[in-house]
Amino acid sequence: MEQADVTSLIPILITLFLALTTRNVVVGLFAGVVSGVAMLEGSFVEKGPLESFSALMKSYLLPQLTDSYNAGVILLLVFIGGFVALMEKSGGGVAFAKKVTQWVASKCQAQISAWFGGVVIFFSDLGTPLIVGPVFRPLFDKLKVSRQKLAFIIDSTSSPVAILIPFIGWGVYIMGLIQKEFTALNVTMSDWDAFVGAIPYQFYAFLAIAIVPIVSFFRLDFGPMAKAEQLAEQGSDFGKVQESMNVFMHKNAKSSFVWAPLLVMLVVLCTILVPHGFPFQKVAGSTFRAALSSAYFFAAFTLIALMAFYGVRKLSDGIQVYLKGMSNMMSVAVILVLAWALSSVGKELGAAAYIAEQAQAGFPYWLLPAVAFLLASIISFATGSSWGTFAIMMPLVIPTAVAIDAPLLVCIGAVLSGGLFGDHCSPISETTILSSTGAGCEQYEHFRTQLPYAMLNGVIALGCFLLAGIAASPVIVLAAIVAQLAIYYVLSKRKPTEQLESISAE
């Protein structure tokens, strides 16, 4: 029976405290689950650690793995992991990027080309720095564009693009978290419809992607980035580091290694789903996940065959890369299982009911998206993990949104945007580290040159969530980009001496 009192929040508070202090979401989630199970099953002192741990495994962790939906999500993530590893180790991304650079002759073209490469290589947020950075680095040096700018472009087209795609690892992971809450709350909307419906409200992602062409076309640099660009124009090595990332390249690699497997994926998806009425009729979630798993498998098979045909990798080597990529998804699976378990424990303790009860007592529904955005930003900034933030925030925000009749899709978008914003601002984020490494610039230099852009985009996104909480409309994102252009135009028109003075206090 649910106990709608403040003690039901103890597992969540333990999760937050340990995740923030250890900067390890897995530790926080595991401790939260253990504490919740102890509250439900009796203390470890009464039953002993062995019996209590057995109850944890039997009643709370194993059921997450035997659930058909959960198992389907984990299986799909495994197939995605194998495919992404093949893409990163095929040399196709490098070959594709090199083709793009053949037509680049100006600073603006270089920045737009790097941005375009990051958008096209959408299948892996961590793969973008591994591919785009090392390929465009010599070109940026030649055209005297700062490496800080390259790191900024990479960071703006890795996670922000990936979080908008429903059929890659990001989307599958997020939909898994959403569906868990929908099932507990008897929400009839599917996880797919919720994710796609929330895309227009991922304001920060759109702002992060849009800022690169805006800055490039109109030369709207300001703050530390303006100084970095000025020094690069003078031929300075300020902020540069030694080449430290070895990206896989092969003389026989083809750009078709990128588009051919994606084409196969599309054909397989259509072949399986069209007979079920897709895209005009709703397709069962299990059917869709099975189709995606099949599409990723045949796309991977195509890429392995292409690498063998062109002499890039032997069949056996390609299979080994594929299997290793599959195993790399285990850490994601662990976070998902623990998040699902914590959600189940919280429901049994009455945490969702208690939060909803308190929210109904007077919390304005229109304010929830903005609050969710801010909380997710803080957690993500402190932990450096957007995925971990989603696992913590979805079980809190979705039940609250349903209870107080807040705009559900906007609230989901707020959690996703907040996690992305905090991750962008965090110096310990994996994408921050890889973006600076891929671009060949100092990590601190990437952090401080990107921060003003991220903070301004975050402020604009916060304003959008305040507005969307009152009147949800996809048009808001267009207004946000217009406001972004206007603000950056004003800031970039400050005198160079003013810009330098504002960043000289270091």
C-alpha positions as CSV (number, residue, x, y, z in Angstrom):
1,M,0.0,0.0,0.0
2,E,1.3,3.5,-0.9
3,Q,2.3,5.7,2.0
4,A,1.8,9.2,0.8
5,D,4.2,10.9,3.2
6,V,7.6,12.5,3.1
7,T,9.5,9.3,4.0
8,S,8.6,8.0,0.6
9,L,11.1,10.5,-0.9
10,I,14.1,9.0,1.0
11,P,15.3,6.8,-1.9
12,I,15.1,9.7,-4.3
13,L,16.9,12.0,-2.0
14,I,19.7,9.4,-1.4
15,T,19.9,8.9,-5.2
16,L,20.3,12.7,-5.7
17,F,22.8,13.1,-2.9
18,L,25.1,10.3,-3.9
19,A,24.9,11.1,-7.6
20,L,25.8,14.7,-7.0
21,T,28.6,14.0,-4.5
22,T,30.2,11.0,-6.2
23,R,29.4,12.3,-9.7
24,N,28.4,8.8,-10.5
25,V,24.8,8.2,-11.4
26,V,25.0,4.4,-11.1
27,V,26.2,4.7,-7.5
28,G,23.3,7.0,-6.7
29,L,20.6,4.9,-8.4
30,F,21.8,1.7,-6.8
31,A,21.9,3.2,-3.3
32,G,18.4,4.6,-3.9
33,V,17.1,1.2,-4.9
34,V,18.7,-0.5,-2.0
35,S,17.4,2.0,0.5
36,G,13.9,1.7,-1.0
37,V,13.9,-2.0,-0.8
38,A,15.1,-1.9,2.8
39,M,12.1,0.4,3.6
40,L,9.7,-2.0,1.9
41,E,11.1,-5.4,2.9
42,G,12.4,-4.5,6.4
43,S,15.9,-3.3,7.4
44,F,19.1,-5.1,6.6
45,V,19.6,-5.5,10.4
46,E,16.3,-7.4,10.8
47,K,16.7,-9.7,7.8
48,G,20.4,-9.7,7.3
49,P,22.3,-8.4,4.2
50,L,22.1,-11.7,2.3
51,E,18.3,-12.1,2.5
52,S,17.7,-8.4,1.8
53,F,20.0,-8.5,-1.2
54,S,18.2,-11.6,-2.4
55,A,14.9,-9.8,-2.1
56,L,16.4,-6.9,-4.1
57,M,17.4,-9.2,-6.9
58,K,14.4,-11.4,-7.0
59,S,11.6,-8.8,-6.6
60,Y,13.0,-5.6,-8.0
61,L,15.9,-6.1,-10.5
62,L,15.1,-9.4,-12.2
63,P,11.5,-8.4,-13.0
64,Q,12.9,-5.4,-15.0
65,L,14.8,-7.8,-17.2
66,T,12.0,-10.3,-17.7
67,D,9.5,-7.6,-18.6
68,S,8.9,-7.9,-22.4
69,Y,9.0,-4.2,-23.0
70,N,12.2,-3.7,-21.0
71,A,13.9,-6.7,-22.6
72,G,13.0,-5.3,-26.1
73,V,14.5,-1.9,-25.3
74,I,17.7,-3.5,-24.0
75,L,18.0,-5.7,-27.0
76,L,17.5,-2.8,-29.4
77,L,20.2,-0.8,-27.5
78,V,22.6,-3.7,-28.0
79,F,22.0,-3.8,-31.7
80,I,22.4,0.0,-31.9
81,G,25.7,-0.2,-29.9
82,G,27.1,-2.7,-32.4
83,F,26.2,-0.6,-35.4
84,V,27.6,2.6,-33.9
85,A,30.9,0.9,-33.2
86,L,31.1,-0.3,-36.8
87,M,30.4,3.2,-38.1
88,E,33.1,4.7,-35.9
89,K,35.7,2.0,-36.9
90,S,34.9,1.8,-40.6
91,G,36.6,5.0,-41.7
92,G,33.5,5.9,-43.6
93,G,32.8,9.0,-41.5
94,V,36.3,10.3,-42.2
95,A,35.9,9.6,-46.0
96,F,32.6,11.4,-46.0
97,A,34.0,14.4,-44.1
98,K,37.0,14.6,-46.4
99,K,34.7,14.8,-49.4
100,V,32.9,17.7,-47.8
101,T,36.1,19.6,-47.2
102,Q,37.1,19.5,-50.9
103,W,34.8,22.4,-51.6
104,V,35.7,24.5,-48.6
105,A,37.6,27.7,-49.3
106,S,36.5,30.2,-46.6
107,K,36.1,30.4,-42.8
108,C,32.3,30.4,-43.1
109,Q,32.3,27.4,-45.4
110,A,34.6,25.5,-43.0
111,Q,32.4,26.2,-40.0
112,I,29.2,25.2,-41.9
113,S,30.9,22.1,-43.3
114,A,31.9,20.9,-39.8
115,W,28.4,21.7,-38.6
116,F,26.9,19.8,-41.5
117,G,29.2,16.8,-40.8
118,G,28.1,16.7,-37.2
119,V,24.5,16.8,-38.2
120,V,24.8,14.0,-40.7
121,I,26.8,11.8,-38.4
122,F,23.8,11.7,-36.0
123,F,24.1,8.1,-35.0
124,S,26.5,8.7,-32.1
125,D,27.0,11.8,-29.9
126,L,30.4,10.4,-28.8
127,G,31.3,9.4,-32.4
128,T,31.0,12.9,-33.7
129,P,34.2,14.2,-32.0
130,L,36.0,11.1,-33.0
131,I,35.2,11.7,-36.7
132,V,34.6,15.4,-37.3
133,G,37.3,16.8,-35.0
134,P,40.4,15.2,-36.4
135,V,39.3,15.6,-40.0
136,F,38.4,19.3,-39.8
137,R,41.3,20.3,-37.5
138,P,43.9,20.8,-40.2
139,L,41.4,22.8,-42.3
140,F,40.5,25.1,-39.5
141,D,44.2,25.7,-38.8
142,K,44.9,26.5,-42.4
143,L,42.0,29.0,-42.6
144,K,42.9,30.5,-39.2
145,V,39.7,29.5,-37.4
146,S,40.3,28.8,-33.7
147,R,40.2,25.2,-32.4
148,Q,37.9,26.5,-29.7
149,K,35.4,27.3,-32.4
150,L,35.8,23.7,-33.8
151,A,35.2,22.2,-30.3
152,F,32.1,24.4,-30.0
153,I,30.7,23.3,-33.3
154,I,31.4,19.6,-32.4
155,D,29.7,20.0,-29.1
156,S,26.7,21.8,-30.6
157,T,26.0,19.0,-33.2
158,S,26.7,15.9,-31.1
159,S,24.2,15.5,-28.2
160,P,21.8,18.3,-29.5
161,V,21.3,16.4,-32.7
162,A,21.2,12.9,-31.2
163,I,18.6,13.8,-28.6
164,L,16.1,14.7,-31.4
165,I,16.3,11.3,-33.2
166,P,13.8,8.7,-31.9
167,F,15.4,5.6,-33.5
168,I,19.0,5.8,-32.1
169,G,20.3,5.1,-28.7
170,W,19.2,8.4,-27.2
171,G,15.6,8.1,-28.3
172,V,15.3,4.4,-27.3
173,Y,16.8,5.1,-23.9
174,I,14.5,8.1,-23.3
175,M,11.4,6.2,-24.5
176,G,12.2,3.4,-22.1
177,L,12.1,5.8,-19.2
178,I,8.9,7.5,-20.4
179,Q,7.0,4.2,-21.0
180,K,7.8,3.0,-17.5
181,E,6.0,6.0,-16.0
182,F,3.1,5.8,-18.6
183,T,2.5,2.2,-17.6
184,A,2.3,3.0,-13.9
185,L,0.0,5.9,-14.5
186,N,-2.2,4.2,-17.1
187,V,-1.4,6.9,-19.7
188,T,-2.7,5.7,-23.0
189,M,-0.2,7.7,-25.1
190,S,2.6,5.5,-26.5
191,D,6.3,6.2,-25.7
192,W,6.9,6.9,-29.4
193,D,4.1,9.5,-29.7
194,A,5.3,11.2,-26.5
195,F,8.9,11.4,-27.6
196,V,8.0,12.7,-31.1
197,G,5.4,15.1,-29.6
198,A,8.0,16.5,-27.2
199,I,10.5,17.2,-30.0
200,P,9.2,20.8,-30.7
201,Y,9.6,21.6,-27.0
202,Q,13.3,20.6,-26.8
203,F,14.1,24.2,-27.0
204,Y,17.7,24.0,-25.9
205,A,18.6,21.4,-28.5
206,F,17.3,23.5,-31.3
207,L,19.0,26.7,-30.0
208,A,22.3,24.8,-29.7
209,I,22.1,23.5,-33.3
210,A,20.9,26.8,-34.7
211,I,23.6,29.0,-33.1
212,V,26.4,27.6,-35.3
213,P,25.1,28.7,-38.7
214,I,23.9,32.0,-37.1
215,V,27.4,32.7,-35.7
216,S,29.1,31.5,-38.9
217,F,27.1,33.4,-41.4
218,F,26.8,36.7,-39.5
219,R,30.1,36.5,-37.7
220,L,28.5,37.0,-34.3
221,D,31.3,35.9,-32.0
222,F,31.5,37.6,-28.6
223,G,33.3,37.1,-25.3
224,P,36.1,34.6,-24.9
225,M,35.3,33.1,-28.3
226,A,35.8,36.5,-30.0
227,K,39.3,36.7,-28.4
228,A,40.1,33.1,-29.5
229,E,39.1,33.9,-33.1
230,Q,41.2,37.1,-33.0
231,L,44.3,35.2,-31.8
232,A,43.7,32.5,-34.4
233,E,43.6,35.1,-37.1
234,Q,47.0,36.4,-35.8
235,G,48.4,32.8,-36.2
236,S,48.7,32.2,-32.4
237,D,48.7,28.7,-31.0
238,F,46.7,29.8,-28.0
239,G,44.6,27.0,-26.6
240,K,46.0,24.3,-29.0
241,V,47.2,21.0,-27.7
242,Q,49.2,18.2,-29.4
243,E,47.3,15.7,-31.6
244,S,46.0,13.3,-29.0
245,M,43.1,11.4,-30.7
246,N,43.7,8.6,-33.2
247,V,40.7,8.3,-35.4
248,F,40.4,5.2,-37.7
249,M,41.3,6.0,-41.3
250,H,41.9,3.7,-44.2
251,K,42.8,4.5,-47.8
252,N,40.1,2.2,-49.1
253,A,37.3,3.6,-46.9
254,K,34.4,5.1,-48.8
255,S,31.8,7.7,-48.0
256,S,29.2,5.0,-49.0
257,F,30.1,3.4,-45.7
258,V,27.9,6.1,-44.1
259,W,24.9,6.3,-46.5
260,A,24.6,2.7,-47.8
261,P,23.9,1.1,-44.3
262,L,21.5,4.0,-43.5
263,L,19.7,3.3,-46.8
264,V,19.5,-0.4,-46.0
265,M,18.1,0.5,-42.5
266,L,15.4,2.6,-44.1
267,V,14.4,-0.1,-46.6
268,V,14.2,-2.8,-43.9
269,L,12.1,-0.5,-41.7
270,C,9.7,0.3,-44.5
271,T,9.4,-3.3,-45.6
272,I,8.5,-4.5,-42.1
273,L,6.3,-1.5,-40.9
274,V,4.4,-0.4,-44.0
275,P,2.2,-3.6,-44.1
276,H,1.2,-2.6,-40.5
277,G,0.0,0.8,-41.7
278,F,3.1,2.9,-40.9
279,P,3.4,5.9,-41.0
280,F,-0.4,6.6,-41.3
281,Q,-1.5,4.1,-38.6
282,K,-0.3,3.4,-35.1
283,V,2.1,0.5,-35.0
284,A,2.5,-1.7,-31.8
285,G,5.6,-0.8,-29.8
286,S,6.9,-4.4,-29.8
287,T,6.5,-4.5,-33.6
288,F,8.4,-1.2,-34.0
289,R,11.2,-2.2,-31.7
290,A,11.5,-5.5,-33.6
291,A,11.6,-3.7,-36.9
292,L,14.3,-1.3,-35.6
293,S,16.4,-4.2,-34.3
294,S,16.2,-5.9,-37.6
295,A,17.0,-2.7,-39.5
296,Y,20.1,-2.1,-37.4
297,F,21.2,-5.7,-37.8
298,F,21.0,-5.7,-41.6
299,A,22.6,-2.3,-41.7
300,A,25.5,-3.6,-39.7
301,F,25.7,-6.7,-41.9
302,T,25.9,-4.4,-45.0
303,L,28.7,-2.3,-43.4
304,I,30.7,-5.4,-42.5
305,A,30.3,-6.7,-46.0
306,L,31.4,-3.4,-47.6
307,M,34.5,-3.2,-45.4
308,A,35.5,-6.7,-46.4
309,F,34.7,-6.0,-50.1
310,Y,36.9,-2.9,-50.2
311,G,39.7,-4.5,-48.0
312,V,39.2,-2.2,-45.0
313,R,38.6,-5.0,-42.5
314,K,38.3,-8.7,-42.7
315,L,34.9,-10.3,-42.0
316,S,36.2,-11.7,-38.7
317,D,37.5,-8.2,-37.7
318,G,34.3,-6.5,-38.5
319,I,32.3,-9.1,-36.5
320,Q,34.7,-8.5,-33.5
321,V,34.1,-4.7,-33.7
322,Y,30.4,-5.4,-33.9
323,L,30.4,-7.6,-30.8
324,K,32.6,-5.2,-28.8
325,G,30.2,-2.4,-29.7
326,M,27.3,-4.5,-28.4
327,S,29.1,-5.1,-25.1
328,N,29.7,-1.4,-24.7
329,M,26.0,-0.8,-24.2
330,M,26.0,-2.7,-20.9
331,S,26.6,0.5,-18.9
332,V,23.6,2.0,-20.5
333,A,21.5,-1.1,-19.7
334,V,22.6,-1.0,-16.1
335,I,21.4,2.6,-15.7
336,L,18.1,1.8,-17.4
337,V,17.5,-1.3,-15.1
338,L,18.3,0.7,-12.0
339,A,16.1,3.6,-13.1
340,W,13.2,1.2,-13.8
341,A,13.8,-0.4,-10.4
342,L,13.9,2.9,-8.6
343,S,10.7,4.0,-10.3
344,S,9.0,0.7,-9.2
345,V,10.2,1.1,-5.6
346,G,9.1,4.7,-5.5
347,K,5.6,3.8,-6.7
348,E,5.3,1.2,-4.0
349,L,6.5,3.6,-1.3
350,G,4.1,6.2,-2.6
351,A,6.6,8.8,-3.7
352,A,4.8,9.7,-6.9
353,A,1.5,10.0,-5.0
354,Y,3.1,12.2,-2.4
355,I,4.7,14.5,-4.9
356,A,1.5,14.7,-6.9
357,E,-0.5,15.5,-3.7
358,Q,1.9,18.3,-2.7
359,A,1.8,19.7,-6.2
360,Q,-2.0,19.7,-6.3
361,A,-2.0,21.7,-3.0
362,G,-1.0,24.9,-4.8
363,F,1.9,24.4,-7.3
364,P,0.9,26.3,-10.5
365,Y,0.8,23.9,-13.4
366,W,2.3,26.4,-15.8
367,L,5.5,26.7,-13.7
368,L,6.3,23.0,-13.8
369,P,8.2,23.0,-17.2
370,A,10.5,25.8,-16.1
371,V,11.2,24.2,-12.7
372,A,11.9,20.8,-14.3
373,F,14.3,22.5,-16.7
374,L,16.2,24.2,-13.9
375,L,16.4,21.0,-11.7
376,A,17.5,18.9,-14.6
377,S,20.2,21.5,-15.5
378,I,21.6,21.5,-12.0
379,I,21.8,17.7,-11.7
380,S,23.3,17.3,-15.2
381,F,25.9,20.1,-14.5
382,A,26.9,18.5,-11.2
383,T,27.1,15.0,-12.5
384,G,28.2,15.6,-16.1
385,S,25.6,13.1,-17.2
386,S,22.5,14.0,-19.1
387,W,21.4,10.3,-19.4
388,G,21.6,9.9,-15.6
389,T,19.7,13.1,-15.2
390,F,16.8,11.7,-17.3
391,A,16.7,8.6,-15.2
392,I,16.4,10.6,-12.1
393,M,14.0,13.3,-13.3
394,M,11.4,11.4,-15.5
395,P,9.9,9.5,-12.5
396,L,9.5,12.8,-10.7
397,V,8.2,15.1,-13.4
398,I,5.8,12.8,-15.4
399,P,3.6,11.8,-12.4
400,T,3.6,15.5,-11.3
401,A,2.6,16.7,-14.7
402,V,-0.3,14.2,-14.9
403,A,-1.5,15.0,-11.4
404,I,-1.7,18.8,-11.8
405,D,-2.6,18.7,-15.5
406,A,0.5,20.4,-16.7
407,P,1.4,20.2,-20.4
408,L,3.0,16.7,-20.4
409,L,4.9,17.0,-23.6
410,V,6.4,20.3,-22.6
411,C,7.4,18.9,-19.3
412,I,9.2,16.0,-21.0
413,G,10.9,18.4,-23.3
414,A,11.9,20.5,-20.3
415,V,13.7,17.5,-18.6
416,L,15.5,16.6,-21.9
417,S,16.5,20.3,-22.5
418,G,17.6,20.7,-18.9
419,G,19.8,17.6,-19.0
420,L,21.3,18.7,-22.3
421,F,21.9,22.3,-21.0
422,G,23.6,21.2,-17.8
423,D,25.7,18.7,-19.8
424,H,26.8,21.5,-22.2
425,C,27.9,23.7,-19.3
426,S,29.6,21.0,-17.3
427,P,33.4,20.8,-17.5
428,I,33.3,17.2,-16.4
429,S,30.8,16.1,-19.1
430,E,32.1,13.3,-21.4
431,T,31.0,15.2,-24.5
432,T,32.8,18.4,-23.3
433,I,36.0,16.4,-22.8
434,L,35.7,14.5,-26.1
435,S,34.8,17.7,-28.1
436,S,37.9,19.5,-26.8
437,T,40.1,16.4,-27.5
438,G,38.7,15.9,-31.0
439,A,39.3,19.6,-31.8
440,G,42.8,19.5,-30.3
441,C,42.2,22.4,-27.9
442,E,42.6,22.7,-24.1
443,Q,39.6,21.4,-22.2
444,Y,39.3,24.5,-20.1
445,E,39.5,26.7,-23.2
446,H,36.6,24.9,-24.8
447,F,34.7,25.1,-21.5
448,R,35.1,28.9,-21.1
449,T,34.6,29.8,-24.7
450,Q,31.4,27.7,-25.1
451,L,29.9,28.7,-21.7
452,P,28.6,32.2,-22.6
453,Y,26.8,30.7,-25.7
454,A,25.4,27.9,-23.6
455,M,24.2,30.2,-20.8
456,L,22.5,32.6,-23.2
457,N,20.8,29.7,-24.9
458,G,19.8,28.3,-21.5
459,V,18.2,31.6,-20.5
460,I,16.2,31.8,-23.8
461,A,15.1,28.2,-23.3
462,L,14.0,29.0,-19.7
463,G,11.9,31.8,-21.0
464,C,10.4,29.5,-23.6
465,F,9.4,27.0,-21.0
466,L,7.7,29.7,-19.0
467,L,5.7,30.6,-22.1
468,A,5.0,27.0,-23.1
469,G,3.7,26.2,-19.6
470,I,1.0,28.7,-20.2
471,A,0.3,28.2,-23.9
472,A,2.1,25.2,-25.4
473,S,2.8,25.7,-29.1
474,P,5.5,24.4,-31.5
475,V,5.7,27.9,-32.9
476,I,7.6,29.0,-29.7
477,V,10.8,27.4,-31.0
478,L,10.8,29.6,-34.0
479,A,10.4,32.7,-31.8
480,A,13.3,31.4,-29.7
481,I,15.6,31.2,-32.7
482,V,14.6,34.7,-33.8
483,A,15.3,36.0,-30.3
484,Q,18.6,34.2,-30.3
485,L,19.7,35.9,-33.5
486,A,18.7,39.3,-32.2
487,I,20.6,38.8,-28.8
488,Y,23.7,37.5,-30.5
489,Y,23.7,40.3,-33.0
490,V,23.6,42.9,-30.2
491,L,26.4,41.3,-28.3
492,S,28.6,40.8,-31.3
493,K,28.4,44.5,-32.1
494,R,30.2,45.6,-29.0
495,K,33.6,47.1,-29.6
496,P,36.5,44.7,-29.6
497,T,38.1,46.5,-26.7
498,E,34.9,46.0,-24.6
499,Q,34.9,42.3,-25.4
500,L,38.6,41.9,-24.4
501,E,38.0,43.9,-21.2
502,S,35.1,41.7,-20.3
503,I,37.3,38.6,-20.5
504,S,40.6,39.9,-19.3
505,A,39.9,39.2,-15.6
506,E,41.2,35.7,-15.4
